[in-house]
Structures are given as structure tokens and as C-alpha cells.
Amino acid sequence: MKVTDFEGGWLYGPKTFAEVTGRSAIWSRVPPVLDVMDGHRPCPLCGATGAPDELFVKGQWDYSRCRTCRMVYTAHAPTPASLDDYYQNGGAPKDWVEHIQGHRVELDLDRRKFRWALRLTDWGPRMSLADIGCSTGTLLEVAKEMAAANTNLSACEPNEDALKIAIDRVTPDFACTNIKALVERGAPHDFVVLWEVLEHVLDPKGLLYEASKIIDEGTVIVCVPNMSSLAARILHEKAPMFGTGHLQMYTPRTLRQSILAVWPEAEVKMYSIISWVKEVKNWLTFRSPFASDDPSVESFFEMNPEWVCDNLYGYKLVAIAKVGGA
């Protein structure tokens, strides 16, 4: 399977894909204003407390880079209560659950994407998997189909509406709204997945430490937006990866450091997906990234989506880590 097999912008065109799945409607809304904690927060990777270098501002969020470890994050973070309320009651998260993730095009591409990721591992029968931040359960559904039998699936999702959909679709062996419940259950898993989760939490390192308590030996799969992607380097704040809810942004280096801080002996392999070649070409021809499906104006250099992803310049960064001597 090629990475372009599940890239909506490449298959349908950026404009059509964003409109059909409802992304353009969500992106066009005025983002909510969240309560913000006083002062600069410490770097979420190395803990440095000095003022970071400012990169740019998008909405109410100031994206900055740590002077010590080069991690990019929002220096002024939302309060925990404000962030929790946003994910439970915010318009964009609810729309994502109710409309985008239930759309047939989105479901088809997500299923292909998760099948691609699980095929990179030794996932199969008689194994257990915990999906932390499982949303509506598409990855769990694909894992169940691929393993066919004798699997143990755990669903963890703070948004109760999304978790209910996941439970109805998959009937997991265990479901909860907080990873602490998984830890208290005391059953180790062979696989732990955090797909597009670390960028959303105030303490990503703390979440990884919690995840380490539910896996003794096995595979950890992490997906985050890629700060080193071609799209991020060219579009900067125009890229939708920057905005409400994305509190830290990873590069291959900082994601690897985050994983090794918790599992020092882990064997980590990095991949990137979603080239955003057509979106970038739109921008280079002085249009919005989503203004056209196939820019006709020649670019000043050729961009091959497979090359982009193979060289870790894809919009999403995926790390697959073997932990605990596996």
C-alpha cells in the first residue's frame, strides 16, 4: 500500500476533499477563546523554564521554540479546565466526531491509513491493544478485523460522545474516559496507540509515562502533526495544524526524544504520511492551499508525494517503537 492511497487531498483534490468532509467549514469558523494560564509554561519536552524564541502567532496562540531542545509549543497554554471543556463541549471537536469522522470518504481513508500502520507491525491474533484517544473507534475496528479472533481491545477517549460511538462499533473489552482507569485495571497490553493525541495535552511526557504503565513489552504507535513537514515549512501559520488544541508540535527529532525519555532502550522507526503536495502547489501559485484541486500553473520544482513522505516531510509523523526488549 502506498501512502498516497489514503491521502484525501491527493486523491480528491484539496478543495473537494476539504469541502466534502466538512473540514473547510470547521477551519473557516472563528476559534473559541480559551482561558490561559499566567506566564510562560515550561518546555513540555525538556522542562526548560526560560523564555523560548517566538515563531509566530495564530489566533490566541503564540508558537515558540525552546532554546534548549528545539521543541515547538504554545508558550502560553490554556488552563486545564478550559481545555477539558473545549474537548467535551467545543463546536469543532463535536463537529469532527459527528460529521467528519462519520463521513464515508473519511472513514474509507482512515481505514486504509490504520491498516497501513498496523501492517508495519506484528499485530495479529491473541494480542491486546489499547487505543488512547480512540475517538470514534476506527483504528480499533480495523485492528479487530485484521486480527480476526482472540484479541483484547481497550478504548480510552475523554469525549463521551465519541467513546459511545466507539463502543457501539467495536464492543471493546474495556472502555474508559481516562488513562488512569487503564492503569488501575492492571492488565498489560501488547500494543499501545496514541494517534494524534500528544499534541492536544498539556503534559505529553506525563501521558507517555502513564502509557508505559500499561505495556511491559510490545509496540507503541504514535502519530502527531509534523513540524518538519514540507507544508509546515512553507505555509507556516496558514497550515491548519496550527491552532486551537495543538499545544506542541513535533519534529522527527523531538518525537524520538519524547519516546526515548520514557523507553530509553526502545527501537524507534519513523515514517511520514500525507504529502500535501497539491496544497503546497496551490500556495506557491499564490492561492489558498484549498482553493483548487489541481493547480495548472507549473511549480518551480517538481514535488513527488512518495518522495516527500519517504524523506519524513509528510504532514503527519508516525513513530513505531518496540519497547521492553520486544
C-alpha positions as CSV (number, residue, x, y, z in Angstrom):
1,M,0.0,0.0,0.0
2,K,1.3,3.4,-1.0
3,V,0.9,6.4,1.4
4,T,-1.0,8.3,-1.3
5,D,-3.7,5.6,-1.1
6,F,-5.1,7.3,2.0
7,E,-4.3,11.0,1.3
8,G,-7.6,12.8,0.6
9,G,-6.1,16.0,-0.9
10,W,-4.1,13.9,-3.4
11,L,-6.9,11.6,-4.4
12,Y,-9.8,14.0,-4.5
13,G,-8.1,17.4,-4.7
14,P,-7.5,19.7,-1.7
15,K,-10.6,21.9,-2.4
16,T,-13.1,19.0,-2.9
17,F,-11.7,16.9,0.0
18,A,-11.9,19.8,2.5
19,E,-15.4,20.7,1.4
20,V,-16.9,17.2,1.2
21,T,-15.6,16.1,4.6
22,G,-16.5,19.4,6.3
23,R,-13.0,20.5,7.1
24,S,-13.4,23.8,5.2
25,A,-16.5,24.7,7.3
26,I,-14.6,24.0,10.6
27,W,-11.5,25.8,9.6
28,S,-13.4,28.9,8.5
29,R,-15.0,29.4,11.9
30,V,-13.7,31.9,14.4
31,P,-11.9,29.7,17.0
32,P,-13.1,29.9,20.6
33,V,-11.1,31.8,23.2
34,L,-9.8,29.6,26.0
35,D,-8.7,30.7,29.4
36,V,-4.9,30.9,29.6
37,M,-2.5,30.2,32.4
38,D,-0.3,33.0,33.7
39,G,3.3,33.2,32.4
40,H,5.3,31.0,30.1
41,R,4.9,27.3,30.7
42,P,8.0,25.1,30.8
43,C,9.0,23.3,27.7
44,P,6.9,20.1,27.5
45,L,9.9,18.1,26.4
46,C,13.0,19.2,28.4
47,G,11.3,21.3,31.1
48,A,13.3,24.4,30.4
49,T,11.8,27.4,32.0
50,G,13.5,30.3,30.2
51,A,11.6,32.3,27.6
52,P,11.5,30.5,24.3
53,D,12.1,32.0,20.8
54,E,8.8,33.3,19.3
55,L,8.0,31.9,15.9
56,F,4.5,33.3,15.0
57,V,1.1,33.9,16.4
58,K,-2.1,32.2,15.2
59,G,-5.3,33.3,16.9
60,Q,-4.7,33.4,20.6
61,W,-1.7,31.0,20.4
62,D,1.9,32.0,20.3
63,Y,4.0,29.2,18.9
64,S,7.6,29.3,20.2
65,R,10.7,27.2,20.1
66,C,12.6,26.0,23.1
67,R,16.2,27.4,23.1
68,T,17.5,24.2,24.8
69,C,15.9,21.2,22.9
70,R,14.2,23.0,20.0
71,M,10.7,21.8,20.8
72,V,7.9,23.9,19.3
73,Y,5.0,24.7,21.6
74,T,2.5,27.3,22.7
75,A,4.3,29.3,25.3
76,H,1.0,30.5,26.9
77,A,-1.1,27.4,27.4
78,P,-4.8,27.0,28.2
79,T,-5.9,26.2,31.7
80,P,-6.7,22.5,32.3
81,A,-10.4,23.3,33.0
82,S,-10.7,25.4,29.8
83,L,-9.0,22.7,27.7
84,D,-11.2,19.9,29.2
85,D,-14.3,21.9,28.5
86,Y,-13.2,22.6,24.9
87,Y,-12.9,18.9,24.2
88,Q,-16.1,18.0,25.9
89,N,-18.3,20.8,24.6
90,G,-16.4,22.8,21.9
91,G,-18.0,23.1,18.5
92,A,-15.1,21.9,16.4
93,P,-14.4,18.7,18.4
94,K,-18.1,17.9,18.3
95,D,-18.4,18.6,14.6
96,W,-15.3,16.4,14.0
97,V,-16.9,13.5,15.8
98,E,-20.5,13.9,14.5
99,H,-19.8,14.8,10.9
100,I,-16.2,14.4,9.6
101,Q,-15.3,11.0,11.2
102,G,-18.7,9.6,10.2
103,H,-18.4,10.7,6.5
104,R,-18.0,7.7,4.1
105,V,-14.9,9.3,2.4
106,E,-13.2,10.0,5.7
107,L,-14.0,6.5,7.0
108,D,-12.6,4.8,3.9
109,L,-9.4,6.8,4.0
110,D,-9.0,6.4,7.8
111,R,-9.4,2.6,7.5
112,R,-6.8,2.4,4.8
113,K,-4.4,4.6,6.9
114,F,-4.8,2.4,10.0
115,R,-4.4,-0.8,8.1
116,W,-1.2,0.6,6.6
117,A,0.1,1.4,10.1
118,L,-0.8,-1.9,11.7
119,R,0.8,-3.8,8.8
120,L,4.1,-2.2,9.7
121,T,3.9,-4.1,13.0
122,D,3.4,-7.7,14.1
123,W,-0.2,-7.1,15.1
124,G,-2.3,-10.3,15.0
125,P,-4.5,-12.8,16.9
126,R,-4.0,-13.4,20.6
127,M,-2.8,-9.9,21.2
128,S,-4.1,-6.9,23.1
129,L,-4.2,-3.3,22.1
130,A,-5.1,-0.1,23.9
131,D,-6.1,2.9,21.8
132,I,-5.6,6.0,23.9
133,G,-7.6,8.8,22.4
134,C,-9.5,6.4,20.2
135,S,-12.2,8.9,19.1
136,T,-15.0,7.0,17.3
137,G,-13.1,3.7,17.2
138,T,-12.0,3.4,13.6
139,L,-8.5,2.1,14.4
140,L,-9.9,-0.4,16.9
141,E,-12.4,-1.6,14.3
142,V,-9.6,-2.2,11.8
143,A,-7.4,-3.9,14.4
144,K,-10.3,-6.2,15.2
145,E,-10.9,-7.1,11.6
146,M,-7.2,-7.7,10.9
147,A,-6.7,-10.0,13.9
148,A,-9.9,-11.9,13.2
149,A,-10.1,-13.6,16.6
150,N,-8.7,-13.8,20.1
151,T,-7.8,-10.2,20.7
152,N,-8.3,-7.9,23.6
153,L,-9.1,-4.3,22.8
154,S,-9.2,-1.3,25.2
155,A,-10.8,2.0,24.2
156,C,-9.8,5.2,26.0
157,E,-11.4,8.5,25.0
158,P,-12.2,11.6,27.0
159,N,-15.0,12.7,24.8
160,E,-18.0,10.7,25.9
161,D,-19.9,11.1,22.7
162,A,-17.0,9.7,20.7
163,L,-16.5,6.9,23.1
164,K,-20.1,5.8,22.9
165,I,-19.8,5.6,19.1
166,A,-16.6,3.5,19.5
167,I,-18.3,1.2,22.0
168,D,-21.2,0.7,19.6
169,R,-18.9,0.0,16.7
170,V,-16.3,-2.3,18.3
171,T,-17.6,-3.6,21.6
172,P,-14.2,-3.3,23.3
173,D,-13.2,-5.5,26.2
174,F,-12.7,-2.4,28.3
175,A,-13.6,1.3,27.8
176,C,-12.9,4.4,29.8
177,T,-12.5,8.2,29.6
178,N,-9.2,8.4,31.4
179,I,-5.9,6.5,31.0
180,K,-5.7,6.2,34.8
181,A,-8.6,3.7,34.6
182,L,-6.5,1.6,32.2
183,V,-3.6,1.8,34.6
184,E,-5.7,0.8,37.6
185,R,-7.1,-2.1,35.7
186,G,-3.6,-3.6,35.8
187,A,-3.7,-5.6,32.5
188,P,-0.6,-5.0,30.3
189,H,-1.1,-4.7,26.6
190,D,1.0,-5.8,23.6
191,F,0.2,-2.6,21.7
192,V,-0.5,1.0,22.8
193,V,-1.6,3.6,20.3
194,L,-1.6,7.3,20.7
195,W,-2.8,8.6,17.3
196,E,-2.9,12.4,17.1
197,V,-3.1,12.7,20.9
198,L,0.2,14.1,22.2
199,E,-0.2,17.5,20.5
200,H,-3.5,18.0,22.4
201,V,-2.5,17.5,26.0
202,L,-0.8,19.9,28.5
203,D,1.7,17.2,29.7
204,P,2.6,14.9,26.8
205,K,5.6,13.4,28.6
206,G,3.3,12.6,31.6
207,L,0.9,10.9,29.3
208,L,3.6,8.8,27.8
209,Y,4.7,7.8,31.3
210,E,1.2,6.7,32.1
211,A,1.1,4.7,28.8
212,S,4.3,3.0,29.9
213,K,2.4,1.5,32.8
214,I,0.1,-0.5,30.6
215,I,2.7,-2.1,28.3
216,D,5.6,-4.2,29.6
217,E,6.9,-5.4,26.2
218,G,5.5,-4.7,22.8
219,T,4.8,-1.9,20.3
220,V,3.9,1.8,20.8
221,I,2.4,3.7,17.8
222,V,2.4,7.5,18.0
223,C,1.1,9.9,15.3
224,V,1.5,13.7,15.5
225,P,1.5,16.6,13.1
226,N,4.9,17.0,11.6
227,M,6.5,20.4,12.3
228,S,9.3,19.5,9.8
229,S,6.8,18.7,7.0
230,L,7.1,20.5,3.7
231,A,3.7,22.1,4.3
232,A,4.6,23.5,7.7
233,R,7.9,24.8,6.4
234,I,6.2,26.6,3.5
235,L,2.8,27.6,4.9
236,H,3.8,28.4,8.5
237,E,0.7,29.6,10.4
238,K,-1.5,29.1,7.3
239,A,-1.2,25.3,7.9
240,P,-4.3,24.1,9.8
241,M,-2.0,22.0,12.1
242,F,-1.5,25.3,14.0
243,G,-4.5,26.4,16.0
244,T,-6.8,25.7,18.9
245,G,-6.0,22.5,20.7
246,H,-2.5,21.8,19.2
247,L,-0.3,22.8,22.1
248,Q,3.1,21.3,21.0
249,M,4.4,20.4,17.5
250,Y,6.9,17.6,16.9
251,T,9.7,17.0,14.5
252,P,11.2,13.5,14.0
253,R,14.0,14.5,16.4
254,T,11.7,15.8,19.2
255,L,9.3,12.9,18.8
256,R,12.1,10.4,19.1
257,Q,13.4,12.2,22.2
258,S,10.0,12.1,23.8
259,I,9.7,8.4,23.3
260,L,13.2,7.6,24.4
261,A,12.8,9.7,27.6
262,V,10.2,7.1,28.7
263,W,11.5,4.0,27.0
264,P,15.3,4.6,26.8
265,E,16.0,1.2,25.1
266,A,13.2,1.5,22.5
267,E,13.8,0.8,18.9
268,V,12.1,3.6,17.1
269,K,11.2,3.8,13.4
270,M,9.9,7.0,11.8
271,Y,7.5,7.4,8.9
272,S,5.6,10.3,7.5
273,I,2.3,10.3,5.6
274,I,0.0,12.9,3.8
275,S,2.4,14.7,1.4
276,W,0.2,17.8,0.9
277,V,1.9,18.3,-2.4
278,K,-1.2,19.8,-4.1
279,E,-1.9,22.1,-1.2
280,V,1.7,23.4,-1.3
281,K,1.5,23.9,-5.1
282,N,-1.7,26.0,-4.6
283,W,0.2,28.2,-2.1
284,L,3.2,28.5,-4.4
285,T,0.9,29.7,-7.2
286,F,-0.5,32.5,-4.9
287,R,-3.7,30.7,-3.9
288,S,-5.2,29.4,-0.7
289,P,-4.0,25.8,-0.1
290,F,-7.6,24.7,-0.6
291,A,-8.6,26.9,-3.5
292,S,-8.0,24.4,-6.3
293,D,-8.0,20.7,-6.8
294,D,-5.2,20.5,-9.3
295,P,-3.1,23.7,-9.9
296,S,-2.4,24.1,-13.5
297,V,0.5,26.6,-13.1
298,E,3.8,24.9,-13.2
299,S,5.7,24.8,-10.0
300,F,9.4,25.9,-10.0
301,F,10.3,22.5,-8.7
302,E,8.8,19.0,-9.0
303,M,7.2,17.5,-5.9
304,N,6.6,13.8,-5.8
305,P,4.3,12.8,-2.9
306,E,6.1,9.5,-2.3
307,W,9.5,11.2,-2.1
308,V,8.0,13.8,0.3
309,C,6.8,11.1,2.7
310,D,9.8,8.8,2.3
311,N,12.0,11.7,3.4
312,L,9.9,12.5,6.5
313,Y,8.5,15.7,5.0
314,G,4.9,14.4,5.2
315,Y,2.2,16.4,7.1
316,K,1.8,13.6,9.7
317,L,4.6,11.9,11.5
318,V,4.3,8.3,12.7
319,A,6.6,6.6,15.1
320,I,6.6,2.9,15.7
321,A,8.6,1.9,18.8
322,K,9.4,-1.6,20.0
323,V,9.7,-1.3,23.8
324,G,10.6,-3.6,26.7
325,G,13.0,-5.8,24.7
326,A,10.5,-6.8,22.1
